[in-house]
Amino acid sequence: MSGLYLHIPFCRKACTYCDFHFSTSLDAQDRVLDAMRKELADRAGGSGDAAVGTIYFGGGTPSLIPAARIAAFIQQARALFRVDADAEITLEANPDDITPERLDAWKAAGITRISLGTQSFREDRLKWMGRAHNTAHASRASIAAIARAGFASWTIDLIYGLPEMTLAEWDEQLTIALDHGMPHLSAYGLTVEPRTALAHQVAKGLVSPGDDEAQSAQFDRLMERMKVAGLTHYEISNFGREGHFSRHNTSYWNGTHYLGIGPSAHSFNGNVRRWNVSNNQRYLVSVEGGTAFSEMETLTPSQRTNELLLTGLRTQWGVDLDALPLDVRMVNERTIVSYHDRGMLERHGARLVLTERGRHFADRIAMDLFVTE
Ligand code: SF4
């Protein structure tokens, strides 16, 4: 095992586009967090001196819970596993939770990296997304406080492809972000996920779903601006300076093993994928009562191959065809050649790497290379 993920399933407000698991009811917060500590202890049983290189507090909104809880999880992980001395320990935080006191407490707890859910520097956009924070929170002050706090690294999230977003607006967002001197940026094109408030609004014709061509132009501008600013495009949605790439997320894309704790969290041990129930009440009652709260499946060689294609092609390192469980070239050589000839795919020995043009179609290309049993 290399990565430990803790899913903190609470948010102050529901963002309209979000399909992560969370609850805005905080009543059961203590019981859920206690259940997570129990799950962590139970799952660690037998893993003995397993090494942990990264710990990631995701959600939900981890910055919503007391810093003492974060510290207790880290201490527990250190007691249960062999956590590397230089482990990357990330906390996702929302701008409205940033105070100098909290930053100090997180740092003292062992957090080494803050991932800030900025999303936009514009008031109208934050309102439209249903975010709990406003531009005052997302402003220079909170980001500057993180930069000053002395974490090993930090990153901000931005969303593009919003309805009627112009290139000028996106450029302005990137300029503000770059002015903050961030060492890492995660930028996501808005997608309308099923069963979200946004999907409901789109279905009723209340909002427009956004424009694919405009989003594609904004992705080009994003790549261009980050290149000029010296940030490496190391994964479709992620840009970082040397030494600031997310080690935790990179391990997902490389197929490294990880343990996920908390409602909806996923785990993977190389062959078996397990996922916990996405319901806080059912999770805590099952953990407390010692009954089942997760399902699992053993991945077939073709499922493993296809997952590695999907995640690997999204990265700057691409995918090593010689390292896949099944040989994709046996059945899909013509597809590879076709994408290569159209300037979307490069071949470096047995490694396939997307070009800038190919990055617009990463998932489509990966799916065209999928193999069946
Ligand atoms: S804060 Fe994050 S997890 Fe919570 S609803 Fe908004 S996008 Fe989803």
Residues whose N, C-alpha, C, O or C-beta is under 5 A from the ligand:
A	BS01	SF4	C11 K13 A14 C15 C18 F20 F22 G59 G60
